[in-house]
Amino acid sequence: MSPGTDTWDVIVIGAGPAGLFAARALAGELSVLVLEEKARTGGAGAMTDGKLNLSPRIGLDLEELRITEEEAGARIARIDEAFLEHGADRTLYGVDKERIDLWLDRVSWVRHPTPKGDWDITLLPARQRHMGTDLAHRVVARMTESIAGDGVSFSLRTKVEEITLRKSGGPFLVRTSKGRFASRYLVAAPGREGAYWFREVARSLGARTRWGAIDIGCRVEVALPVYGEITQVLYDPKFLFVTPSHGDRTRTFCTNPGGRVRVEIRNGCRLVNGDALKRRKTPCTNFAILNTVSMTEPLQDTTEMGRKVMEFANFWGGGDSLVVQRWGDLTAGRRSKAETFHSAALGYDKMTPTLPPGRGVTPGDISFAYPGRIVDNLRESLLLLSRVIPGVAHPSTTVYVPEIKFYDTKYDTDRHLETNVPNLFVAGDGVGKSRGIVGAALNGMLAAEGILRKEGKA
Ligand SMILES: Cc1cc2nc3c(=O)[nH]c(=O)nc-3n(C[C@H](O)[C@H](O)[C@H](O)COP(=O)(O)OP(=O)(O)OC[C@H]3O[C@@H](n4cnc5c(N)ncnc54)[C@H](O)[C@@H]3O)c2cc1C
């Protein structure tokens, strides 16, 4: 190590929920430095929207993490307490048993058994909170302050560029945009944004990785009243579908009542996403329908597949745009056009989308922009959903693509997320171990505990 290198017990890469909860659990026990390339903590959009899914069956792969539902539940309760302690809204959704039972009953009358032995529609009730993009920032800022108050150092606007290892077991030498650091342990929590950069680094250190599934889907936007009855009870209702034509599994994801459809830039391409503010609501609700795609021979590189789908969808949008289509046009087999996008004659005046055609958003035909099987699955999922909530299949419903969740690189780890490279821990969405804020936070806790155990402190 060169003289003057700043040395720590633990370096955490990334100040998203995974990195923050790792740092929080290590605070006061070991010297900890969090390196974050952005100017603020909070990760993907400072915990944009901030729906906290408090069910162990959502946003986590218990098998991948090798923990039981009970253990996950207990940890999630601690994560929830931490958010509340720092000012998260106390309203809890998914607890009104009587009204949830009514929804489950409604589903039971319209679902059918599939050849796979399960149902074509399942509703998965879950307890949830909603912080809102506007208030989540404050909660994160308070949490960061208290972690720093407990002795953790944060270096913002600090991009990690390279990690090397002089010998097995450390120390790790970390080169950043602000100089060099060294540590005995490393917790890598780079999120989806940093996933591919870190994958190359991890492989160069000798970490074993494999391809996992990727979620490819669309964002659906409906008028607020269409979905209002259910979102009052279940803020982000989780419907699981088995599609009739292909028997594939799809699900609803990331519902934003009174929310906005948003553009997410990734590797120079446009993806669609959604969020909601706590204090200012729109007359629309948006949610994703995601199709989980796994690949075997001859191609297993789900990352490359996702990238190609994303690029082609943008290409179809005119080079660098999302494609947006009215459900009425999609079912009639015609493209959407700017001239008819708000046509009263077609029923499109019933809902004005929050991300209407304009710069970066092209009215078109998603069946040209997306792989056929995925389009079939998305259409059939919306039709299945319309059995429970009929208004979702109104012609004015608006569908945007591409929505792709890149959490497809998996790492071989032990149950505390230590990789086969001694003292290298991984956590969060970017390493395929979670799919949401609470899951990522739980990962961070697990990694921190792994380090404390090795130090004889847990
Ligand atoms: C618009 C939007 C809305 C969402 N809404 C919800 C929601 O309501 N509920 C929910 O549960 N989830 C939601 N998510 C997903 C959620 O944000 C993620 O699941 C979660 O943030 C993952 O946490 P993480 O810590 O693994 O990664 P991230 O939050 O992505 O944090 C990783 C951090 O690492 C930093 N980083 C990466 N590479 C480097 C590097 N080389 N050097 C230094 N720093 C680096 C990044 O800048 C980032 O801050 C939403 C995401 C988006 C984009």
The ligand as an ORCA input file, in Angstrom:
! r2SCAN-3c Opt
* xyz 0 1
  C     -38.231      5.747    -10.413
  C     -38.023      4.634     -9.423
  C     -39.017      4.365     -8.488
  C     -38.834      3.342     -7.558
  N     -39.785      3.127     -6.618
  C     -39.601      2.172     -5.689
  C     -40.534      1.982     -4.647
  O     -41.514      2.709     -4.544
  N     -40.330      0.986     -3.741
  C     -39.237      0.156     -3.817
  O     -39.097     -0.744     -2.968
  N     -38.313      0.329     -4.790
  C     -38.466      1.317     -5.711
  N     -37.525      1.502     -6.680
  C     -36.369      0.607     -6.688
  C     -35.407      0.998     -5.562
  O     -35.024      2.328     -5.720
  C     -34.224      0.042     -5.580
  O     -34.722     -1.277     -5.461
  C     -33.259      0.298     -4.434
  O     -32.858      1.643     -4.400
  C     -32.039     -0.613     -4.560
  O     -31.132     -0.295     -3.557
  P     -29.558     -0.543     -3.711
  O     -28.946      0.009     -2.485
  O     -29.327     -1.949     -4.069
  O     -29.120      0.305     -4.989
  P     -29.289      1.841     -5.337
  O     -30.403      2.444     -4.586
  O     -29.316      1.918     -6.814
  O     -27.946      2.501     -4.800
  C     -26.699      2.222     -5.374
  C     -25.806      3.434     -5.215
  O     -24.487      3.083     -5.622
  C     -23.909      4.190     -6.278
  N     -22.825      3.716     -7.135
  C     -22.918      2.866     -8.190
  N     -21.706      2.670     -8.732
  C     -20.833      3.410     -8.008
  C     -19.433      3.632     -8.097
  N     -18.676      3.067     -9.046
  N     -18.865      4.462     -7.189
  C     -19.602      5.065     -6.219
  N     -20.937      4.894     -6.104
  C     -21.541      4.069     -6.982
  C     -25.067      4.781     -7.065
  O     -24.816      6.145     -7.368
  C     -26.229      4.604     -6.095
  O     -26.434      5.740     -5.297
  C     -37.660      2.543     -7.597
  C     -36.656      2.823     -8.528
  C     -36.823      3.862     -9.430
  C     -35.705      4.146    -10.403
*
